[in-house]
C-alpha cells in the first residue's frame, strides 16, 4: 500500500511539473575510436521535450546527427572521408545546480539513416551494409539557460558498442556544441 501511495504521489507530481518543447542545433566533431583517422566536422539538429522536476529535469529528444571520420593524409588509403548520418534518441537527466547552469547525462540510442563515403579517386559510396544499423552511447555535458528561452550546451557522446565498421571494432565518439530554444 505504501508503494502504491508513493507511485500515485509521484505521478501527480509529474503531472503538475513544468514541461516544454524545444529545438536544438549545432556543430559536431566526430571520430571513431582505435582507428587511423581524424575528426570530421558536421552538424546536428532536432527537438526535445523537457519535463522540469525542480532540481532535476528529464529530457528525451530526437535529432539528426552527422558522424564518421576523415583522413588528412590519404597516402596508402582509398577513403578520404566517410560521413555517417544517424537519428539519435537521447534520454537525458539534467541536474539544475543554479537557475542558469546544469549538468546532464543519459543513454542514447541511434539508428543509421544514410552514409556518404568519399574515395580518394572522387567516387562516392552510399552503401550502409558495412556498418551496424544501430548504435548505443552515453551522453554527458554541461548546459546553460540564457535569456529569451535560449539555451546552450557542450556535450560528448561516448560510444558503448562497436558499429562493426567493415568488421572493425570501432565506436562513435562525438563532441557537440549546441544552441537551443524552449517554446
Long-range contacts (C-beta under 8 A, 24 or more apart in sequence): 13-53, 14-51, 14-53, 17-51, 17-52, 17-53, 17-54, 18-51, 18-52, 19-49, 19-50, 19-51, 19-52, 20-49, 20-50, 20-52, 20-182, 20-183, 21-47, 21-48, 21-49, 21-50, 21-182, 21-183, 22-47, 22-48, 22-49, 22-50, 22-149, 22-151, 22-180, 22-181, 22-182, 22-183, 23-47, 23-48, 23-180, 23-181, 23-183, 24-48, 24-61, 24-63, 24-151, 24-153, 24-178, 24-179, 24-180, 24-181, 25-178, 25-179, 25-180, 26-176, 26-177, 26-178, 26-179, 27-176, 27-177, 27-178, 28-65, 28-66, 28-67, 28-174, 28-175, 28-176, 29-174, 29-175, 29-176, 30-66, 30-67, 30-68, 30-69, 30-172, 30-173, 30-174, 30-175, 31-69, 31-173, 32-68, 32-69, 32-163, 32-165, 32-170, 32-171, 32-172, 32-173, 33-159, 33-170, 33-171, 33-173, 34-169, 34-170, 34-171, 35-69, 35-165, 35-168, 35-170, 36-71, 36-77, 37-69, 37-70, 37-71, 38-69, 38-70, 38-71, 38-72, 39-69, 39-70, 39-175, 40-66, 40-67, 40-68, 40-69, 40-70, 40-81, 40-82, 40-83, 42-66, 42-67, 42-68, 42-83, 44-88, 44-176, 44-178, 46-88, 48-180, 50-94, 50-182, 54-96, 55-95, 55-96, 56-93, 56-94, 56-95, 56-96, 57-93, 57-94, 57-96, 57-102, 58-91, 58-92, 58-93, 58-94, 59-90, 59-91, 59-92, 59-93, 59-94, 59-104, 59-106, 60-89, 60-90, 60-91, 60-92, 61-88, 61-89, 61-90, 61-91, 61-92, 62-87, 62-88, 62-89, 63-87, 63-88, 63-90, 64-88, 64-113, 65-110, 65-174, 67-172, 67-174, 68-115, 74-120, 77-120, 78-119, 78-120, 78-121, 79-117, 79-118, 79-119, 79-120, 80-118, 80-119, 80-120, 81-117, 81-118, 82-115, 82-116, 82-117, 82-118, 83-115, 83-116, 83-117, 83-118, 84-112, 84-114, 84-115, 84-131, 84-172, 85-112, 85-113, 85-114, 85-115, 86-110, 86-111, 86-112, 86-113, 86-135, 86-172, 87-111, 87-113, 88-157, 90-139, 92-139, 94-143, 99-145, 100-144, 100-145, 100-146, 101-142, 101-143, 101-144, 101-145, 102-142, 102-143, 102-144, 102-145, 103-140, 103-141, 103-142, 103-143, 104-139, 104-140, 104-141, 104-142, 104-143, 104-153, 104-155, 105-138, 105-139, 105-140, 105-141, 106-138, 106-139, 107-136, 107-137, 107-138, 107-139, 108-136, 108-137, 108-138, 108-139, 108-157, 109-134, 109-135, 109-136, 110-134, 110-135, 110-136, 110-137, 110-172, 130-164, 130-165, 130-166, 130-167, 131-163, 131-164, 131-165, 132-161, 132-162, 132-163, 132-164, 135-159, 135-161, 135-163, 135-172, 136-160, 136-161, 137-171, 137-172, 141-176, 149-181, 149-182, 149-183, 150-179, 150-180, 150-181, 150-182, 151-179, 151-180, 151-181, 151-182, 152-177, 152-178, 152-179, 152-180, 153-177, 153-178, 153-180, 154-178
